[in-house]
Protein backbone atom coordinates (compact mmCIF):
# COMPACT_ATOMS: atom_id res chain seq x y z
CA UNK A 1 0.00 0.00 0.00
CA UNK A 2 1.35 3.42 -0.96
CA UNK A 3 1.63 5.96 1.85
CA UNK A 4 1.93 9.02 -0.39
CA UNK A 5 -1.71 8.96 -1.51
CA UNK A 6 -4.01 11.86 -0.80
CA UNK A 7 -7.59 11.32 0.23
CA UNK A 8 -10.59 13.49 1.01
CA UNK A 9 -12.02 13.75 4.52
CA UNK A 10 -14.71 15.77 6.25
CA UNK A 11 -13.25 18.15 8.83
CA UNK A 12 -15.37 19.31 11.78
CA UNK A 13 -13.55 22.31 13.23
CA UNK A 14 -14.29 24.37 16.33
CA UNK A 15 -12.48 27.60 17.24
CA UNK A 16 -12.60 29.24 20.65
CA UNK A 17 -11.98 32.94 20.07
CA UNK A 18 -11.84 36.11 22.14
CA UNK A 19 -12.06 39.72 21.02
CA UNK A 20 -11.88 43.03 22.84
CA UNK A 21 -15.59 43.43 22.07
CA UNK A 22 -16.56 40.27 23.92
CA UNK A 23 -14.08 39.05 26.57
CA UNK A 24 -16.28 36.00 27.30
CA UNK A 25 -15.37 34.53 23.95
CA UNK A 26 -16.99 32.98 20.95
CA UNK A 27 -17.22 29.46 19.63
CA UNK A 28 -17.17 29.17 15.84
CA UNK A 29 -17.78 25.88 14.04
CA UNK A 30 -16.99 24.88 10.47
CA UNK A 31 -17.57 21.72 8.48
CA UNK A 32 -15.78 21.27 5.16
CA UNK A 33 -14.02 18.80 2.92
CA UNK A 34 -10.23 18.79 2.94
CA UNK A 35 -7.46 16.49 1.73
CA UNK A 36 -5.14 14.48 3.92
CA UNK A 37 -2.31 14.28 4.76
CA UNK A 38 -1.76 17.98 3.91
CA UNK A 39 -4.99 19.47 5.34
CA UNK A 40 -4.43 22.69 3.37
CA UNK A 41 -7.86 24.23 4.08
CA UNK A 42 -7.60 23.52 7.79
CA UNK A 43 -4.11 24.98 8.12
CA UNK A 44 -5.10 28.02 6.06
CA UNK A 45 -8.10 28.73 8.29
CA UNK A 46 -5.94 28.52 11.43
CA UNK A 47 -3.33 30.80 9.86
CA UNK A 48 -5.96 33.36 8.79
CA UNK A 49 -7.42 33.51 12.31
CA UNK A 50 -3.99 33.84 13.95
CA UNK A 51 -2.88 36.70 11.68
CA UNK A 52 -5.95 38.83 12.52
CA UNK A 53 -4.90 41.31 15.26
CA UNK A 54 -8.49 41.81 16.50
CA UNK A 55 -9.05 38.14 17.32
CA UNK A 56 -7.27 35.92 19.84
CA UNK A 57 -7.34 32.23 19.03
CA UNK A 58 -7.63 30.60 22.44
CA UNK A 59 -8.05 27.00 21.32
CA UNK A 60 -9.22 24.83 18.45
CA UNK A 61 -10.27 21.23 18.00
CA UNK A 62 -11.05 19.23 14.91
CA UNK A 63 -12.04 15.75 13.88
CA UNK A 64 -11.59 13.96 10.59
CA UNK A 65 -14.24 11.69 9.10
CA UNK A 66 -13.14 9.56 6.15
CA UNK A 67 -15.33 9.83 3.07
CA UNK A 68 -16.59 6.43 1.96
CA UNK A 69 -19.26 5.26 -0.46
CA UNK A 70 -21.78 5.48 2.42
CA UNK A 71 -20.89 9.03 3.49
CA UNK A 72 -23.60 11.60 2.82
CA UNK A 73 -22.33 14.73 1.08
CA UNK A 74 -25.82 16.20 0.88
CA UNK A 75 -25.08 19.57 2.51
CA UNK A 76 -21.71 20.21 0.87
CA UNK A 77 -21.29 22.41 -2.18
CA UNK A 78 -19.15 20.41 -4.58
CA UNK A 79 -17.75 21.71 -7.85
CA UNK A 80 -16.84 19.07 -10.37
CA UNK A 81 -14.19 19.90 -12.96
Buried (B, 14 or more C-beta within 10 A) or exposed (E): EEEEEEEEBBBEBBBBBBEEEEEEEEEEEEEBBBBBEEBEBBEEBBEEBEEEEEBBBEEBEBEBEEBEEEEEEEEEEEEEE
